[in-house]
Amino acid sequence: MPRGIALISLYLMISGLLSEILLILSVFSKGSALFLSFLSRIDLLNLSPFLAFQGAILVLAGIGLYQMRIWAYWASILNSILNIAFSLYTMINLYPFLLSENPAYALLPLGADILIILYLYEKRKMFNLSNFSIQKIIMIILILLIPRAMFVPQSLM
């Protein structure tokens, strides 16, 4: 197994575990330990099911990618695409000043996801993608997309 795939799977697992830790902290502190704003606390509590789901998906995708599973390859790429879309939406609509004040800082999260997509695309031959149907890819898209759409915080609307 290439070291890059091991690092990406570790990154996914750590991201998933951090989502779960954030969920536990927000539930036990009712959001007050992490956010001072009342609206931010409400958003975080509304996001709790999404954090639980997203954390579990990331941990599973990391484990599957480490085991060189085809579904984890697609889940990792699709998750990175969704992260890019969500980050761009957030930067443009909620924090446009970040782009003008410090564009390198604002675009850093996008860079990690773009590198993941490019690296996995480069290593695609290792995953025997010919055995994977379009129906399975659509199912992965729905599994990753529906929770994001259901649990969008009110501040993003």
N, C-alpha and C positions, 0 to 999 in steps of 0.2 A: 504494500500500500504506500502510495506517495505521502510524503510528509505534509504536503499542502492539504490533502484531503483529511488527514488526521487533525490538523490545526483547525480547519473549517468545522469539523464535527465537534471538536472541543469548544470552539466559539459558540456553536449552536447550543450545546449542552449547558454551558455556563450562562448564556443568555436566558435559556429556559429556567434554570435554577434561580437566577436573579429576578425573573418575573414572579416566580412562586414566593420568593422571600419578600418582594415588594407587596405582594398580595397579603401575606401573613402579617407584615408590619401595618399595612393599612387597615386590616380587619381588627387587629388587637388595639390599635390606637385610634380607631375610627377616623383615620386619615390625618389626625392632628399632629402626629409625630413627623410626618413627611411634608405636609403642606400647611402653610399658615392661612391661606385664603379659604373662606368657607366654600366658595364655588369650586375651588380645586379639590377640596375634600369630597364634596358631593360627586364630582366627576370621577374621582378615584374609586369611590365606593360603587358607583354605577359601572365602573370598568372591571370590578372584581371578577365577574364570570369570564370576561375576555382574558384577563391576566392568567387565570387558572388554565383556561383552554390553550392560550398561546404558549404558556410555559410548558405545558405537557407536550404540545406539538413540537416545540423546539427541541426538547430533550429527546423525544422519540426520533425526530429527524436526525439529530446528531448521532444517536446510537445506530440508526439505520445507515447513515452515510459512512460511519466507521466500519460497518459490516459490508459496505459496498452494495447496498440494496438500490435497485432502480427507482423505486417509489421515493426513497429518501433523496436521491439525486434530483428528481423533479420537484419534490417538496422544498428542497433547499433553494433551487433556482426560483421557483414561484414565490417563495417567502421573501427572497431578496428583491424581486420585482415589486411586490406589494409594499415592502419597506421603502423602496425608492419613491413610489407613487405617494405614499402617506407622508414621507418626509418633505417632498416637494410641495404637496398641498398645505402642510403645516407651515412651512417657511413662507410660502407666497401669501397665504391668507391670514395667518396669525402673527407671524414674526417677520414681516418684510424688512424691518430695520436691521436684522441680522445680516441679510445679504448686502446691504449697503455699508454697514459698519465693519464687519469682519467676514468676508465671503469664505475665506479658507476654513474658519471655524464652523460656519453654517453648512458647508458642503462636505465636511469630514465624514459624517455618517453615510452619505451617499457613496463616497469612495470605497468604503469597506464592502458595501453590497455590490457595487459594480465589479470590484476585484473578485468577489466570490463567484459572480456569474461568469466572468471571463475565465477564471481558473477552471471552474467545473466544465465549461464549454470546451476548454482545451483538453480536458481529461475524459471527454464523453465516450471515447472508444473503450475505456476500461469498464464501462457499465453495461455493455450489450443491450443497447437501447432498442434494438429491433423487436424484442419480445414484449414491448410495452405498448398497449393500445391507447388510442385517443380517448376512449371512454374513461380509462383510469386517470389520465391527465386531467380531464374535465372534473372528475370526482375530487381529485386533489385540489384543484382550483376552488371548487365549491366549499370544501372543508376549510380551506384557508381564508376564503373571502367572506363567507356568510357571517362568521363571528365578528369579523372586523366591521361589517356593515351594521350588525345588530347592536353593537356596544360602542358606537361612536359617542364620545362625550358631548354634552350639550354645548360646551364652549367651542366645539369645532363646527357647529351648525350655523 
